[in-house]
Amino acid sequence: MNIDTLPAPALPRRLAAIVYDSLLVIPLIMVCVAIGLGIRQLLGSAADSLLPATAVQTIAVLSCIGFFGVFWLKSGQTLGMQAWRLKLIPMPGNELSFGRVITRCLSALLSALCLGLGYWWCLFDKRNRCWHDYLSGTELVLLPKKDKQGKKNDKTQTTDRDS
């Protein structure tokens, strides 16, 4: 099985993985903001116990980049992507690097901030790619289902009943 020939996932599957991952990212952001508040308290800013909005936003963006970056560079999949059988791969001629991961995270934010237009784009693109796929030189593929023994279910593979 060549991973380059796997189909791109449809928008509902992408969104389901995003929802799953957001259930992990939001608590991570909360912990990172709490650490930021603790550091602010330790540095003696007890009179103003709140973090500025820009600091919270920066922490949130860096937390997201860290979360997705670690998972994507390690295996090409976050936990939500594993649940929905999605995998991030570089487009042909590219390699998956830290720079590409950062570019994908920031361009996915851009795709979302434009009223989601960057995500909706995959409905009209013949290869089901979003803006951030093109901008980062990466793409998502839909992995095949595994059978009950944990093997990838390939149509050319025979089962016990076939023999």
N, C-alpha and C positions, 0 to 999 in steps of 0.2 A: 504494500500500500504506500503510495507516494503522497506525502502530506500536502504537496503543492496542488494536487488534483482534488482535494476535498472541497465540498461546497461551502459557501459562506452562509452564516446563520441568518435567519430572518429577524426582523425588528422585534417581535414579541419575545423571542428567546434572548436577544441581547438585553432587553429591558428587564426580563426576569432575573438575569445574572446581576444586573446593576442593583436591583432591589435587594437581592440576597447579600451582595457585597456591602451595600449601604448599612445593613444591620450589623456589620462588623466594623465599618469605617467610622460610623457616628460615635460609638463608645471609645474608639481609639482617639478621635479628635477630643472628646471630653476629657480623657485622661491626660492628653498632651496640654490642653488648656489648664487643667488643674495643676500640672507640673509648672507651667508658666506662672500661674498665680502664686504657687509656693515659692518659686524663685524670686518673684517680685517682693513677697513678704520678707524673705531672707535678706534681700538687699536693702531693707529698711524703708520701703515705701508704704508703711502701714496706714498713713493718712488717706491714701487713695488706693483702696483695695481692689479696684477693678482694672482689668487690662483694657487698653485702648482697642477700639473696634478693628483697627488695622492690624494690631498684633494678633487678635483672635483669628482674623481672616488669613493672615500669613501662616499661623500655626495650622489652620485647617487645610490650606493648600499643601503645605509641606508634609503634613500627616498623610494626605491622600497620595501624594507622589511617593512617599516612603512605602506605604502599604502596597500600592500597585507595583512600584518598582521592584521591591523585594520578590514578590510573587512572580512577576513577569520575567525577571532576569533568571530566577531559579528554575522555573518549570514552564513558563509561558501561560500559566493559569492561576487565577485567584481561586478561592474556595467556591465562590458563586459560579465561576466559569467551569470548575470541575463538575459541579452539580448539574450544569446545563450542557455539558460536553463541548465547551468552547475552548479554543486554544489560540493564543496570540503567536503569530509567526511573522518573520520579516518578509516583505515582498521580494520576489526573485531579484537577485543581485545585491541585496542588502543583508546586513547582519543585525541581530537584536542587541542593541547597546544601551548603555545608561542614557545617552543623549536622545536616542529614539524613544525610550520610555518616558523621559521628561517631556519631550515634544508631544507624545501621544496624550499624556495627562493634561497638558495645557491646552492642546487643540481640542480635546474632548470637552473641556470646560468651555471653550469658545463655541463648540457645537451646541452645547446646552444653553448657553447664554443668548444665543440667537433664536430664542423661543423654540429650541430643539430642532431647528432646521437642519443642522448638521447630522442629526440622527435620522430625521425623516428622509434625508437624501437617499438612504439605502433603498427606499421604496421605489425610487425612480432609476437608480443606477443598475445597469445590467449585471454587475458582479456583486450586488448587494453591499457595496462599500459606503461607509460614512465619510464625512469630511476628514475626521481625525485619522482614518485609515490612510488616506492619500497624503495628508500633511506630514505624517510620521514615517511613512514608508513601511508600515506594518499592516496586517489584516487579521481578522478573525476567521477561523475555519470551524466547521462543525465536525466533531469526531464521531466515528461510527459507534453504535451501541455495542456493549459487551454482552456475551452470552452468560449463562449462569455459572460457568467455570471461570469467568473473568477474562476470557479471550475475546479479542475484537471480532465482532460479528461481520464477517466479510461474505459477500454473496458467493464467492468462489469456494468458500470453506464448506466441507461436508459436515453433517451432524451424525450422531450415533444412529439415528433412525434411517439415514440415507444409505448406510452401508449394510 
